[in-house]
């Protein structure tokens, strides 16, 4: 079923048996075994009405993208259609204090005027050039995440009504309006409210993120106030797949399409927060998800912010440079009781080298045939599905994908070696990635791993503001934070860093808690983007202050941490968030 209109992973999934797909970390994502259908991301030119007429579900997105639900028996037919340009399968997505506010230079550009919350920052002096303190009023902040505890006081106005203008719950395929949420709140209890608006945040992740970006700190008398605390919230709770508890990239695309279109129709500036990602892809910004995000950034007046993930110390990335006459051994330790995993190897198409696998017992398998299409190897209790791909119309990179599957319950543990033997080398660079750390045993890792280029996707998209984490208490980089730069393109990522260690924020069910991760650094920048758009667009200082211009202002105002001689760098990008210095007050 090989077809170069389809990405490698989809072709391999279609070739695999249902048993193999069920055991795989990646191959089964998007497949409904009961209906025998696939959810697919397509890029297209022209009408998709013929597909609808044939009973195929089509969710048409902006900019020539769509999500289809296609019977497996008809995928070849869909692939052959002239208007279908390229097809990818979905991937899993993983959800990655007042001192932090001060470190981000927020206090001097905000006042408590009109907030109704009081607390820290009340009466703070406003720097010259500001008509009033910046609070996010008039700007939409969209949080695409695990949901929100809409009952929490930090998401309510002083009169108790909601600050959430839209709550889209993909699990329930329902959009709740402000009026419906207010009716639920008027019941006076959580249990009664949930009878009217039964949308919850099962993990608390989305609640924490939303509160950092835009919580008003009402429950704590303003002490734990978020950044854009008078903005209006739009929340999308990502749905969960049929076969696991993680959302898919298709659901992110639908969510982003919804909030961007809605903001455009309302003629309101929009700041979007994405605090999750995955490790699958070439990490150069060329997947359909990443190009879709880039295209969406050009609709209306918006800023899209993404965290770089927490893979910096995960030992899930290996890289090297091959030279003629020198064999290279990339060693992978697989821990006992590992139930399956995928290994990506990305290379330049101009380079040619053979690949052999050395098993934990020392047996050498290969060389692996470099022909396009699937192959299967077996060693002991481990079956390895291999797909040797070619470049796509959107990327010059070449992938060789290895899916390690247990014959019964577990993979063969020990040291596996990928032996790379140069045959014709031009660039020599190769990169290998494992799945996100949350899927693997702690001891499953590359030996001699490389912490650079551990950004999660979609923070690798060119037009997002990619945010790493630092510890503002010690003014030090947080070593778990995903690092740059992007593969091949060497684009500066992260763009900047924000506080991401022991951040106090709203807890689902009420109260507050301390959280750590790039998931919680990103909303500092999202809320700050809302402040810049308020100053520029709504206060009339710069009607074009959105998109890449906001990124430019943030990078110019970023502060440098001690201990670094080169800026931008792979850890912190252009520096750490400083909103005050990012505003061009009195400057060119």
C-alpha positions in Angstrom: 0.0 0.0 0.0 3.0 2.3 -0.5 2.1 5.8 -1.7 4.4 8.8 -1.6 1.4 11.1 -1.0 1.3 9.5 2.4 3.8 10.0 5.2 6.0 7.1 6.1 4.3 6.3 9.4 0.9 6.0 7.8 2.2 3.7 5.1 3.8 1.5 7.8 0.6 1.5 9.8 -1.4 0.4 6.8 1.0 -2.4 6.1 1.0 -3.7 9.7 -1.4 -6.2 11.1 -4.1 -5.1 13.7 -2.1 -7.0 16.3 1.0 -5.1 15.5 -0.8 -1.8 15.6 -2.3 -2.5 18.9 1.1 -3.2 20.4 2.7 -0.1 18.8 3.1 3.3 20.5 2.5 5.2 17.3 0.9 3.0 14.6 -2.5 2.7 16.1 -3.1 6.4 16.8 -6.1 7.5 14.7 -7.4 4.0 14.0 -10.8 2.9 15.2 -10.7 -0.9 15.3 -14.5 -1.3 15.6 -15.3 0.9 12.7 -12.1 0.0 10.8 -11.6 3.7 10.0 -8.7 6.1 10.1 -8.6 9.7 11.1 -6.3 11.5 8.7 -4.8 15.0 8.2 -4.9 16.1 4.6 -3.6 19.0 2.6 -5.8 19.6 -0.4 -6.5 21.8 -3.4 -10.1 22.1 -4.5 -13.4 20.8 -3.3 -13.9 17.8 -1.0 -17.6 17.6 -1.6 -17.2 14.3 -3.5 -15.9 12.7 -0.4 -18.8 13.9 1.6 -21.2 12.6 -1.0 -19.6 9.2 -0.6 -20.2 9.1 3.1 -16.7 10.1 4.3 -16.6 12.5 7.3 -14.9 15.8 6.4 -13.9 18.5 8.9 -12.7 21.2 6.7 -10.2 23.6 8.3 -8.7 26.9 7.1 -5.9 27.3 4.6 -6.5 24.1 2.6 -6.3 21.6 5.4 -8.9 19.1 6.5 -9.4 16.1 8.9 -11.0 13.1 7.3 -12.4 9.9 8.8 -11.9 7.2 6.1 -12.6 3.5 6.0 -9.3 1.7 5.7 -10.5 0.0 2.5 -10.9 3.3 0.8 -7.6 5.0 1.8 -6.0 4.1 -1.6 -8.9 5.7 -3.4 -8.7 8.9 -1.3 -4.9 9.0 -1.8 -5.4 8.8 -5.6 -7.7 11.8 -5.7 -6.1 14.7 -7.6 -7.2 17.3 -5.1 -5.5 15.5 -2.2 -1.9 16.8 -2.0 -0.5 15.0 1.1 -1.8 12.8 4.0 -0.5 12.3 7.5 -1.9 10.3 10.4 -2.4 11.9 13.8 0.2 11.7 16.6 -0.3 11.7 20.4 0.2 14.9 22.3 1.6 15.1 25.8 1.0 17.7 28.4 4.2 18.8 29.5 4.5 32.9 41.9 4.8 36.4 42.4 8.5 36.2 42.1 7.9 34.9 38.6 5.8 38.0 37.8 8.5 40.3 39.0 11.2 38.4 37.0 9.1 38.8 33.9 9.0 42.6 34.4 5.2 42.7 34.8 4.7 44.8 37.9 5.7 48.2 36.5 3.3 48.0 33.5 0.3 46.9 35.5 -2.0 48.5 38.2 -4.9 47.2 40.1 -7.1 49.8 38.5 -10.4 48.3 37.5 -9.3 44.7 38.4 -11.3 44.4 41.5 -8.8 42.0 42.9 -6.3 44.2 44.8 -3.3 42.3 46.0 0.2 42.4 44.8 0.9 45.2 42.4 -1.8 47.5 43.6 -0.9 51.1 43.1 2.3 50.2 41.3 3.8 53.1 39.3 3.1 53.2 35.6 6.1 53.9 33.4 6.1 56.8 31.1 4.3 56.2 27.8 1.5 54.0 29.2 -2.0 55.5 29.3 -3.0 52.9 31.9 -1.9 49.7 33.3 -2.0 46.7 31.0 -4.4 43.9 32.1 -5.4 42.2 28.9 -8.8 43.8 28.8 -10.3 43.5 25.3 -7.9 40.7 24.2 -9.0 37.1 23.8 -6.8 34.4 25.5 -7.3 30.9 24.1 -6.1 27.9 26.2 -6.1 24.7 24.2 -5.5 22.0 26.8 -7.1 19.5 29.2 -10.1 21.7 30.0 -10.7 24.1 32.9 -12.3 24.2 36.3 -14.8 26.9 35.3 -16.1 27.0 38.9 -12.8 28.3 40.3 -13.0 31.9 41.4 -10.0 32.9 39.4 -12.0 32.6 36.2 -14.9 34.8 37.5 -15.6 38.5 37.5 -16.1 40.3 40.8 -19.9 39.8 40.5 -19.3 36.0 40.3 -20.1 35.7 36.5 -17.7 33.8 34.3 -14.8 35.3 32.3 -15.0 32.4 29.9 -16.7 33.5 26.6 -16.5 30.0 25.0 -15.8 26.5 26.4 -15.5 23.9 23.7 -15.5 20.3 25.0 -14.3 17.9 22.2 -15.1 14.9 24.4 -18.8 15.9 24.3 -18.7 17.6 20.9 -20.3 20.6 22.5 -19.6 24.3 22.8 -20.9 26.0 26.0 -21.6 29.7 25.9 -21.0 32.3 28.5 -24.7 32.3 29.3 -24.8 28.5 29.9 -21.7 28.7 32.1 -23.3 31.6 34.1 -26.5 29.6 34.6 -24.3 26.7 35.9 -22.5 29.0 38.3 -25.7 30.5 39.6 -26.6 27.1 41.1 -24.1 27.8 43.8 -22.4 24.4 44.0 -20.0 22.4 41.8 -22.2 19.3 41.7 -25.2 21.3 40.5 -23.2 23.3 38.1 -21.9 20.1 36.5 -25.4 19.0 35.8 -25.8 22.0 33.5 -22.3 22.2 32.1 -20.7 18.8 32.6 -17.2 19.8 31.3 -14.3 19.1 33.6 -10.5 19.2 33.7 -9.5 15.6 34.7 -5.8 16.4 35.1 -5.9 20.0 36.3 -3.2 20.9 33.6 -5.5 23.2 31.7 -6.7 25.0 34.8 -3.1 25.7 35.9 -2.1 26.9 32.5 -5.2 29.2 32.1 -4.6 30.7 35.5 -1.0 31.6 34.8 -2.0 33.2 31.5 -5.2 35.0 32.6 -6.4 34.1 36.1 -7.4 37.1 38.2 -6.3 35.6 41.6 -9.7 36.3 43.0 -9.7 33.3 45.3 -6.4 34.4 46.8 -7.2 38.1 47.0 -4.9 38.8 44.0 -1.8 37.2 45.5 -1.6 34.5 42.7 -2.9 36.7 39.9 -2.1 35.7 36.3 -0.7 37.9 33.6 -3.6 39.1 31.5 -6.1 39.0 34.3 -8.8 41.0 32.7 -8.8 39.2 29.3 -11.6 37.1 28.1 -10.9 33.4 28.0 -11.7 30.9 25.2 -11.1 27.3 26.3 -10.9 24.2 24.2 -10.8 20.9 26.1 -9.0 18.5 23.8 -10.8 15.2 23.3 -9.2 11.8 24.2 -8.8 9.0 21.6 -10.7 5.8 21.7 -7.6 3.7 22.5 -5.7 5.8 25.0 -5.8 8.9 27.3 -3.8 11.3 25.1 -5.2 13.8 22.7 -4.2 13.8 19.0 -2.7 16.3 16.7 -6.0 16.4 14.7 -7.8 17.6 17.7 -5.3 20.4 18.2 -5.8 21.5 14.6 -9.6 21.6 15.0 -9.3 23.5 18.2 -6.9 26.1 16.7 -9.1 26.5 13.7 -12.1 27.2 16.0 -10.5 29.8 18.1 -8.7 31.6 15.3 -11.9 31.8 13.2 -14.0 32.9 16.2 -11.6 35.7 17.1 -11.5 36.9 13.5 -15.3 36.9 13.3 -15.3 38.9 16.5 -12.6 41.3 15.2 -10.6 40.8 18.4 -6.9 40.2 18.9 -6.1 36.7 20.2 -3.3 35.0 22.1 -3.3 31.2 21.9 -1.5 28.9 24.4 -0.3 25.4 23.5 1.4 23.7 26.4 1.9 20.2 25.0 3.6 18.4 22.2 5.3 15.2 20.9 8.7 14.0 19.7 7.7 12.5 16.4 8.9 14.3 13.3 11.9 15.8 11.6 12.0 18.8 14.0 12.4 21.2 11.2 8.9 22.7 11.1 7.7 20.8 7.9 5.0 18.5 9.1 1.4 19.3 8.2 0.6 20.2 11.8 3.4 22.8 11.8 2.7 24.3 8.4 -1.0 24.5 9.4 -0.1 26.4 12.5 2.0 28.7 10.4 -0.9 29.3 8.1 -3.3 29.9 11.0 -1.0 32.6 12.4 -1.7 34.7 9.3 -5.5 34.7 9.8 -6.8 37.7 11.8 -4.6 39.3 14.5 -3.2 36.6 16.7 -0.1 35.3 18.5 0.5 31.5 19.0 2.7 30.4 21.9 4.0 26.9 22.5 6.2 25.4 25.2 9.3 23.5 24.1 8.5 20.4 26.3 10.4 18.7 29.1 12.7 16.4 27.1 16.0 18.2 27.7 17.3 15.6 30.2 15.3 12.7 28.9 18.2 11.1 26.9 15.7 10.6 24.1 17.8 12.3 21.3 21.0 11.0 19.7 22.8 12.9 16.9 26.1 12.7 15.1 28.1 13.5 12.0 29.3 10.7 9.8 32.5 10.9 7.8 33.8 8.5 5.3 35.8 5.6 6.6 34.5 5.9 10.2 31.7 3.6 11.4 29.4 5.0 14.1 27.6 3.0 16.8 24.5 4.6 18.3 23.6 2.7 21.4 20.1 2.4 22.9 19.5 0.9 26.3 16.1 -0.8 26.5 15.0 -1.4 30.1 13.3 -4.6 31.3 9.5 -4.7 31.0 9.4 -2.2 28.1 6.2 -2.9 26.2 7.1 -1.2 22.9 8.6 1.9 21.4 9.4 3.6 18.2 12.8 4.9 17.1 13.1 7.6 14.4 16.3 8.1 12.4 16.3 11.3 10.2 19.1 12.0 7.7 19.8 14.1 4.6 18.6 12.4 1.5 22.0 13.2 -0.2 23.8 11.0 2.3 24.0 7.3 1.9 25.0 4.9 4.7 24.1 1.4 5.6 22.3 0.5 8.8 22.8 -2.6 10.9 21.2 -3.6 14.2 23.4 -5.3 16.8 21.2 -7.1 19.3 21.8 -7.3 23.1 23.5 -10.7 22.5 25.8 -9.4 19.9 24.0 -10.7 16.8 24.3 -8.4 13.8 21.2 -8.0 11.7 21.4 -6.4 8.3 22.3 -4.2 6.5 18.8 -3.0 6.3 17.5 -2.7 2.7 17.3 0.9 1.7 14.3 0.3 -0.6 11.1 2.3 -0.1 8.5 0.5 2.0 8.1 -1.7 5.0 10.3 -4.5 6.3 10.2 -6.8 9.3 13.0 -8.2 11.5 12.8 -10.5 14.4 15.2 -11.2 17.4 14.1 -13.3 20.3 10.9 -11.9 21.7 11.1 -8.7 19.7 9.7 -8.0 16.3 10.9 -4.8 14.5 8.8 -3.1 11.8 11.0 -0.8 9.6 9.9 1.7 7.1 12.6 3.3 4.9 11.0 6.4 3.5 11.8 9.2 1.0 11.6 13.0 1.2 8.1 14.4 1.0 6.9 17.4 -1.2 7.3 19.5 2.0 10.6 18.3 3.4 14.0 17.2 2.1 14.6 15.0 5.1 14.6 11.2 4.9 13.3 9.1 7.7 14.0 5.5 8.6 11.5 4.4 11.2 11.9 1.4 13.6 8.9 0.2 15.6 10.0 -2.2 18.3 7.1 -4.6 19.2 7.0 -7.4 21.7 6.2 -10.8 20.4 4.4 -11.5 23.6 4.5 -9.0 26.5 7.9 -7.2 26.6 10.8 -6.3 24.4 14.2 -7.9 24.8 16.1 -5.7 27.2 19.7 -4.7 27.0 21.9 -2.6 24.7 20.8 -2.4 21.1 23.2 -0.8 18.7 22.4 1.0 15.4 25.6 0.6 13.4 25.9 3.3 10.7 28.5 2.7 7.9 29.1 5.6 5.6 29.0 4.9 1.8 28.6 8.4 0.3 28.6 11.4 2.7 27.9 15.0 1.8 26.5 16.5 5.0 26.8 13.5 7.4 24.3 14.7 10.0 21.8 12.3 11.5 19.4 12.5 14.3 17.5 9.9 16.3 14.5 10.4 18.6 12.6 8.2 21.1 9.0 8.7 22.2 8.3 11.2 24.9 9.7 10.3 28.4 6.3 9.8 29.8 5.8 6.7 27.6 9.1 4.9 28.5 10.7 3.3 31.5 13.3 5.7 33.1 16.2 3.5 32.1 15.2 3.3 28.4 17.5 5.9 26.8 20.3 6.6 24.3 23.8 6.2 25.6 25.8 9.3 24.7 22.5 11.2 24.2 22.5 14.8 22.9 20.3 17.3 24.8 20.2 19.8 21.9 17.3 19.6 19.4 15.0 18.2 22.1 12.2 20.6 21.3 8.8 19.0 21.1 6.6 19.5 18.1 4.8 22.0 17.5 7.2 24.4 19.2 9.4 23.8 16.1 6.8 25.6 13.9 8.4 28.8 12.5 5.6 31.2 13.3 4.9 30.2 16.9 6.7 31.9 19.9 8.6 28.9 21.4 9.1 29.1 25.1 11.6 27.3 27.3 11.8 27.3 31.1 14.1 28.8 33.6 14.2 28.9 37.4 13.7 32.6 38.3 14.7 32.0 42.0 18.2 31.1 40.9 18.3 32.9 37.6 19.3 29.6 36.0 18.2 27.5 33.0 15.9 24.6 33.9 17.8 21.6 32.5 14.6 19.6 31.8 13.5 22.3 29.3 13.5 21.3 25.6 16.4 22.9 23.7 17.1 24.0 20.1 17.9 24.7 17.5 15.7 23.2 14.8 17.2 20.4 12.7 18.6 21.3 9.3 17.1 24.8 9.3 18.9 25.8 12.5 16.1 28.2 13.3 16.5 29.9 16.7 14.3 27.9 19.1 13.3 28.5 21.8 12.7 32.2 21.0 12.9 33.0 24.7 12.4 31.5 28.2 10.0 32.2 31.0 9.7 31.1 34.7 8.8 27.4 34.8 9.9 26.1 38.2 7.6 26.0 41.3 5.0 28.3 39.8 2.0 28.8 42.1 -1.3 28.7 40.1 -4.9 27.7 40.4 -5.7 24.1 41.3 -8.7 22.3 40.0 -11.3 22.0 42.8 -10.2 25.2 44.3 -7.1 26.7 45.9 -3.6 26.8 44.5 -0.6 24.6 43.9 3.0 24.8 42.8 3.8 23.4 39.3 6.9 22.9 37.2 7.5 22.5 33.5 7.6 24.4 30.2 3.8 23.9 30.1 3.7 26.6 32.8 6.4 28.8 31.3 4.5 29.2 28.0 1.4 30.9 29.5 3.6 33.7 31.0 4.4 34.6 27.4 0.8 34.0 26.2 -0.6 36.4 28.8 2.2 38.9 28.0 1.4 38.8 24.3 -2.1 39.8 25.3 -0.7 42.8 27.1 1.3 43.9 24.1 -1.7 43.6 21.8 -3.8 45.6 24.3 -1.2 48.3 24.3 -0.6 48.3 20.5 -4.0 47.4 18.9 -6.6 48.4 21.5 -4.9 51.5 23.0 -3.9 52.6 19.5 -0.2 52.7 19.9 0.5 50.1 17.1 -2.4 48.5 15.1 0.0 46.0 13.6 1.3 44.6 16.9 0.5 40.9 16.4 2.1 37.8 14.9 5.9 37.9 14.2 6.0 41.6 15.4 5.2 40.5 18.9 7.9 37.9 18.8 10.4 40.5 17.6 9.5 42.8 20.5 9.8 40.0 23.0 13.2 38.9 21.7 14.5 42.5 21.7 13.4 43.0 25.3 14.6 39.7 26.6 17.1 39.7 29.5 20.3 37.7 29.5 21.1 35.3 32.3 24.6 35.2 33.7 27.0 32.5 32.5 26.3 32.7 28.8 28.5 34.5 26.2 26.5 33.7 23.1 23.0 35.0 22.4 20.8 33.6 21.0 21.6 30.1 22.3 20.1 26.7 22.2 18.8 26.8 25.8 17.3 30.2 26.3 17.0 31.6 22.8 17.3 35.4 22.9 17.0 35.5 26.7 14.3 35.6 29.4 10.9 37.3 29.2 10.9 41.0 30.3 7.6 42.6 29.2 8.5 46.1 30.3 11.6 46.2 28.1 9.7 44.6 25.2 7.4 47.6 25.0 8.9 50.2 22.6 8.2 53.1 25.0 10.3 56.0 24.0 12.4 53.8 21.8 12.5 53.1 18.1 
